[in-house]
Amino acid sequence: MRASQPSWGSCAPGSTPAVPVPTPGPSRRRSTPPTFGRKAATRALAYAGVASGLANGPVKVLSRRRRPAGVAAATRLQGMRPPRTTSFPSGHTATAFGFAMGAGQELPAFAFPLLAMATFVGFSRVHTGLHYPSDVVGGALIGVGVGLVGRRIGADGGGTSVEAPS
């Protein structure tokens, strides 16, 4: 039987199942598991971690910007605890854009949808009143910057750098 034809699977001896049951033939099995998803996840998580560390660490400590007025009351109404950190930059947005940049570099077909979702994360931070729009822009710049630097220095672990198009 050719691999492209469905096999009849297993059934009682002497009987035939009502519906063919496709079973993978030898040509459909992979000798090694796919790695593109793992590379994308590794790069995305690495970039997100670096972006989050920068945004929530030294940049936030140096900026000392207060959150928008009414944050404490709005978060209590929603049953949440008010944030204790300063407003600039948005760590959530930095992390989302860092993740999108990392995964998008490995899976270019997903770059635009991931960046769109990261934009919605930023929008939600302003919409809920937890950040000023400039906080979100700052977070996005940190995430995108981490992605561009990571790509430039070759964060693929091979020590090679990827040149920007001229």
Stockholm file with secondary structure:
# STOCKHOLM 1.0

chainA/1-166         MRASQPSWGSCAPGSTPAVPVPTPGPSRRRSTPPTFGRKAATRALAYAGVASGLANGPVKVLSRRRRPAGVAAATRLQGMRPPRTTSFPSGHTATAFGFAMGAGQELPAFAFPLLAMATFVGFSRVHTGLHYPSDVVGGALIGVGVGLVGRRIGADGGGTSVEAPS
#=GR chainA/1-166 SS CCTTSCCCCCCSTTCCCSSCCCCCCGGGSCSSCCCHHHHHHHHHHHHHHHHHHHIIIIIHHHHCCCCCTTHHHHHHHTTCCCCCSCSSSCHHHHHHHHHHHHHHHHCGGGHHHHHHHHHHHHHHHHHTTSSCHHHHHHHHHHHHHHHHHHHHHTTTTTSCCCCCCC
#=GC SS_cons         CCTTSCCCCCCSTTCCCSSCCCCCCGGGSCSSCCCHHHHHHHHHHHHHHHHHHHIIIIIHHHHCCCCCTTHHHHHHHTTCCCCCSCSSSCHHHHHHHHHHHHHHHHCGGGHHHHHHHHHHHHHHHHHTTSSCHHHHHHHHHHHHHHHHHHHHHTTTTTSCCCCCCC
//
